[in-house]
Amino acid sequence: PLAVSLEQVDRLVAVAEQTGRLLHVGTTTRHEPQHLAVRERLGQLGEPVAVRGTMAMPEVCKWYGRPEVFGSFFALGNFHFADQVADWLGPPVWVSGSLWQQQTGSELSAVSASMFFGYDGGASGHISYTMGLPAQRDFCQFELIGTDSRFTWRDQVLTHHRPDGSAEVIPLVDDDPSLRDTEHFIRELLGEQPPPPPAKAAVTTRLCLLAEQSARSGHVMMPV
């Protein structure tokens, strides 16, 4: 996320628009092989119906709950899934959030945070992360469901499932998404490709911060 509050997002976007400066967010997930493979095959999905993503870490990060050090982990933990969905399907029209935390002494010992969102056509999504629950192993997975097929990413394997019951494991090229994102940024700086408008670059950060605001205020549905 490029900011720790919605107010900061608005200020950054305004400054970028007024000065003509480049606003580039580290959207490394958009350059991951599994993300690109799904995007190339979106035409085989049919109408989007639902998307789910979840990440788990058995332990709580030591700096969790210290926004002065690292900003909002709610936004950070959900950012890359939210950015994947925004890249595949565009931004949703509403978002809400849920946050559960367990305290042991002065430290947070377990966390579960979720984002829920929806589109005008009725498609919906749920992304989440958990930390500090030892029964869960470390993993990251997603599922994108459409009217004609679905894609799953589990145990580092991307699979395309079809209505007839067949399933294709999609081969992926080993690549460095951080390097690709950096190259993308350099091309924007050199004027070799147009950068996204500042407001568009800030969409995913805004989504995540709106969801956190919802989670901390009774799961209110927030318009995007």
SULFENPE-V574745 format. One line per field, one symbol per residue. phi: phi as a letter, one per 40 degrees, with the letter a starting at -180 (. if undefined). psi: psi as a letter, one per 20 degrees, with the letter a starting at -180 (. if undefined). burial: 1 if it has 16 or more other C-alpha atoms within 10 Angstrom, else 0. Layout:
BEGIN
phi = ???
psi = ???
burial = ???
END
This chain:
BEGIN
phi = .cabacccdccccccccccgccbbbcccccbcdcccccccbdcccgccbabbaabbbcbcdcccgbcccbgccdcccbdccccdccccbgcccaaaaabbbbbbgcbcbaabbbbbaabdchcbaabaabagbdccccaaaaabbbcbaabbbafgbcbbbbccgcabcccbccabcccccccdccccccgcacccddccccdcdcdcccccdcccbggccbcc
psi = qiriqhghgggggggghhijqpopqmmhhijqghghhghhjhiihbppgqpqqqqqphqpphjqjmhhgjbohggghighghhgghhgirqriqqrrpppqppocjqpiqqppqpqrrrhiiqrqoqrqqqjnhiprorpqrpoprhhaqpqoplkpppoprhjiqpppoqqpprohggggghggghghijiqpqqqghhhiggggghhghggghjkkkpppq.
burial = 11111100110110010000011100111111111111100100100111111111111100011000001111111111111111110011011111100000000111111111111000111111111110000001111111001111100001111100000000000000110010011001000000100110111111111111111000111100
END
